[in-house]
Amino acid sequence: MARQFTAIYKKSGKWYLGWIEEIPGVNTQGKTLKEVKESLKEALLLILETNRILNKKEIAKGKVIREPLSISV
């Protein structure tokens, strides 16, 4: 399933900064814009996988309701 997020990039001195607007904590920096874009994708995948693992542990503790949620912005 493809998901879309908003990547923000900013040049700061000799470095490029990048972060995902919708998910706090997904950020990176690099010497080139290409490097930041690649690192940001990796950081996002790692955060999403970590969240899945943490949620599985929480779900295992008891009964939960799990369902898809769609929104229009």
ABEGO torsion letter per residue (X at the ends): XBBBBBBBBBBBEABBBBBBAABBGBBBBBABAAAAAAAAAAAAAAAAAAAAAAAAAAAAAEBBBBBBBBBBX
